[in-house]
Amino acid sequence: MKIRMTETVQGSLDGKVVIKLEAGNEYETEDSPRGERLARYHLRKGVAVSVEAVAVPAKPVRKRRKK
């Protein structure tokens, strides 16, 4: 699961190695049940958001007026 950190914290993406997870950076957790649990843990703590859940709104296209 891919997450984007909203706060800088010490944490793990694989359940083995603890690293500094920095605010604004995106991280991919290990592709396993443990990795999914760790990602959900960071989401529940409110220090990360799911990258899939972050939608960037599209800007409407403005038509140019002819002079």
C-alpha positions as MATLAB code, in Angstrom:
seq = 'MKIRMTETVQGSLDGKVVIKLEAGNEYETEDSPRGERLARYHLRKGVAVSVEAVAVPAKPVRKRRKK';
ca = [
       0.000    0.000    0.000;
       1.310    3.426   -0.873;
       1.075    6.173    1.764;
       2.040    9.845    1.951;
       3.254   11.031    5.345;
       1.583   14.123    6.810;
       3.945   14.210    9.806;
       7.553   13.154   10.319;
       7.730   10.099   12.606;
       9.927    7.099   13.356;
       8.291    4.053   11.804;
       8.611    0.907    9.770;
       7.436   -0.157    6.337;
       8.340   -3.827    6.708;
       8.052   -4.482   10.450;
      11.808   -5.049   10.756;
      13.691   -1.809   10.126;
      12.756    1.471   11.845;
      13.444    4.594    9.796;
      12.483    8.258    9.795;
       9.337    8.643    7.683;
       9.357   12.277    6.588;
       6.295   14.464    6.040;
       5.446   14.999    2.378;
       7.238   11.862    1.162;
       5.476    8.841   -0.312;
       6.358    5.341    0.844;
       5.405    1.865   -0.379;
       4.898   -0.650    2.418;
       5.949   -4.277    2.030;
       3.533   -6.270   -0.158;
       2.364   -8.585    2.620;
      -0.259   -8.695    5.366;
       2.310   -7.133    7.735;
       2.951   -4.268    5.303;
      -0.793   -3.641    4.978;
      -1.178   -3.581    8.784;
       1.686   -1.104    9.131;
       0.198    1.182    6.477;
      -3.217    1.060    8.181;
      -1.503    1.789   11.523;
       0.019    5.012   10.134;
      -3.353    5.961    8.620;
      -5.196    5.377   11.928;
      -2.610    7.407   13.856;
      -3.331   10.302   11.482;
       0.304   10.683   10.392;
      -0.284    9.471    6.816;
      -2.877    9.381    4.060;
      -3.408    6.741    1.426;
      -2.022    7.887   -1.923;
      -4.978    6.273   -3.738;
      -7.363    8.257   -1.527;
      -5.778   11.599   -2.389;
      -7.567   12.916   -5.449;
      -6.227   15.932   -7.253;
      -9.130   17.946   -8.648;
      -8.870   18.748  -12.330;
      -8.947   22.390  -13.317;
     -11.764   23.304  -15.673;
     -10.665   24.305  -19.142;
     -11.502   27.910  -19.943;
     -12.456   28.805  -23.445;
     -10.698   31.857  -24.821;
     -12.855   34.632  -26.104;
     -12.191   35.772  -29.630;
     -11.286   39.438  -30.024;
];
